[in-house]
């Protein structure tokens, strides 16, 4: 049997920005979804080191007002507790940038990333 990674990314309604438009929310979700493959690759690599690696990370980040670049990326929750996975996830999210700068700083207070594997 082959191990497959299930990586669930879901934008939570916990955004701390009164002026967040539905378009901006969709753009954020689209950008984070685009990072799913590299984040999944990070997880797959770390599974070769620790086959029991699983759990949820809850990420907090901000989109810069002038550029839309994702910055100030931190983990509110880190169940896998794997420093290499943590570093990789932060690096992948730091590459992201909104299509249109928001004009004011936008904080995403809670974005869960679930790491789990399953045998098909």
C-alpha positions, 0 to 999 in steps of 0.5 A, spaced: 500 500 500 502 507 498 501 512 503 498 518 500 498 525 504 491 529 505 492 536 506 486 540 507 487 548 507 481 552 508 480 559 509 477 560 516 472 566 517 477 569 522 480 574 518 481 581 522 480 586 517 473 589 517 474 591 509 476 585 507 472 584 500 469 577 498 474 578 492 480 579 497 478 573 501 477 568 494 484 571 492 487 569 499 484 562 498 487 561 491 494 563 493 494 559 499 491 553 495 496 554 490 502 553 495 498 546 497 503 542 492 509 545 495 507 544 502 505 537 501 512 536 498 515 538 504 510 533 508 512 527 504 519 529 505 518 529 512 514 523 512 521 519 510 524 521 517 518 520 521 512 516 519 508 518 525 508 525 523 501 528 523 497 534 526 494 541 524 498 547 524 494 554 524 498 559 521 497 567 522 499 572 517 498 578 514 498 581 507 502 587 506 498 594 504 502 596 498 505 589 495 500 584 497 506 580 499 504 575 505 508 577 511 509 576 519 507 568 518 507 565 525 504 558 527 499 559 533 498 551 533 504 546 531 501 539 532 506 536 528 512 539 532 517 538 526 522 544 525 523 542 518 516 542 516 515 548 520 520 552 516 518 549 509 511 551 510 513 558 512 517 559 506 512 557 501 507 561 504 512 567 504 513 566 496 505 568 496 502 575 494 495 577 492 494 579 485 492 586 487 495 590 493 489 591 498 491 598 500 491 597 507 494 591 511 490 585 512 491 580 517 489 573 517 488 570 524 487 563 523 488 559 517 489 551 518 493 546 515 492 539 516 497 534 515 495 526 515 496 520 511 492 515 509 493 508 506 488 507 500 
